Amino acid sequence: MAGKPKEETGTTEKPAGISPKVSFDTSNLKSSYANVCTMNCTREEVVLNFGLNQSWEHAANEVKIELNNRVILSPFAAKRMHEMLAKLLADYQGRYGSIQSGDGA
């Protein structure tokens, strides 16, 4: 029927390959230092706990670590984080040299 107008669906489609503009609001951003990270997961989430080891004595009978921050991610977000962190560390090592694993690393 040639004279009938098209119905509006209310959706707008983005042309393929065009990403939305992303802006970051840092007004509530807090920074903290961590030299310890523990992690565990369930089927639905990955949990990262960050903290600070202030025990510098290697012969101590007990090491007390203060956990300060917990980040909970979906497995999908954790995988993206893994990929971005791997790239970041590869770039770092390309710039500053290999990172040796071991105590304090």
C-alpha positions in Angstrom: 0.0 0.0 0.0 1.9 3.0 -1.3 0.2 5.8 0.5 0.5 4.3 4.0 3.2 5.9 6.3 5.8 3.7 8.0 5.2 2.9 11.7 7.7 4.3 14.1 9.3 1.7 16.4 10.9 4.1 18.9 14.3 2.6 18.5 17.3 4.2 16.9 20.0 2.2 15.4 23.7 3.2 15.4 25.6 2.8 12.3 27.9 -0.3 12.5 31.4 0.5 13.9 30.4 3.7 15.7 30.9 3.6 19.5 29.2 5.9 22.0 31.2 8.7 23.5 32.3 7.7 27.0 33.1 10.1 29.7 34.4 9.3 33.2 33.1 11.1 36.3 36.0 11.2 38.8 34.3 13.5 41.3 33.9 10.7 43.8 37.1 8.8 42.9 39.1 7.6 45.9 42.6 6.2 45.7 44.3 3.7 48.0 47.5 1.8 47.9 47.5 -2.0 48.0 50.5 -4.5 48.1 48.3 -7.5 48.7 45.4 -8.9 46.6 43.4 -12.0 47.3 40.7 -13.4 45.0 38.0 -16.0 44.8 34.9 -16.6 42.7 31.5 -18.2 42.5 29.7 -19.0 39.3 28.2 -15.5 39.2 31.0 -13.2 40.5 34.7 -12.7 40.9 35.7 -11.1 44.2 39.0 -9.2 44.6 40.1 -8.1 48.0 42.9 -5.5 48.3 44.9 -4.7 51.3 48.1 -3.7 52.9 50.9 -5.8 54.5 52.8 -3.7 56.9 54.9 -6.5 58.3 58.4 -6.1 57.1 59.9 -8.7 59.4 60.4 -11.9 57.4 60.9 -14.0 60.6 57.5 -13.0 62.2 55.3 -15.8 63.5 52.2 -14.0 62.3 51.6 -11.6 59.5 48.6 -9.3 59.8 47.2 -7.9 56.6 44.6 -5.2 56.6 42.1 -5.7 53.8 40.7 -2.3 52.8 38.8 -2.6 49.5 36.7 -5.3 47.8 35.8 -5.2 44.1 33.1 -7.6 42.9 33.0 -8.2 39.1 30.9 -10.4 36.8 33.0 -13.1 35.2 32.6 -11.2 31.9 34.0 -8.0 33.4 36.8 -10.0 35.1 37.8 -11.5 31.7 38.0 -8.0 30.2 40.0 -6.8 33.1 42.4 -9.8 32.7 42.9 -9.0 29.0 43.5 -5.3 29.7 45.9 -6.0 32.6 47.8 -8.5 30.4 48.2 -5.8 27.7 49.1 -3.1 30.3 51.9 -5.4 31.8 53.2 -6.3 28.4 53.4 -2.5 27.5 55.1 -1.9 30.9 57.7 -4.6 30.4 58.4 -3.3 26.9 59.1 0.1 28.3 60.9 -0.7 31.6 62.1 -4.3 31.2 60.9 -7.7 32.5 59.2 -8.0 35.9 60.7 -10.7 38.0 58.3 -12.7 40.1 59.1 -13.4 43.8 59.0 -11.7 47.2 57.8 -8.2 47.0 56.9 -8.4 43.3 
